[in-house]
Each structure stands twice: as structure tokens, then as C-alpha cells.
């Protein structure tokens, strides 16, 4: 069985690079969209993201 760290698998829905985690949200390294966390669950929807 292959184990992957969850944050290594998550990608931005806009441009597909890895996301940075900062305890309150996930930030795209390339387009700088900020994805919220709701009850510690990432909401990786472009409609829910905001620009940094």
C-alpha cells in the first residue's frame, strides 16, 4: 500500500501547483489563490477561494 501525505496530494484548482498550509488556509504557490479550511477540512473549490 502506498501512503501519501494529504497535503502533497492537494493541488490548486486554478493552475495545479502544490499548496502551502498556514494553519488557517491553503495558499497556491503560483496564482496566490487562498483556499479556506472549514472544520479543518480544505475547501478546494475555485468559487470558495479568494485572492491573496
Secondary structure, DSSP 8 states (H G I E B T S, - for coil): -----HHHH-B-TTT--BEEE-SSEEEETTT-EEEEEETTEE---GGG-EE-
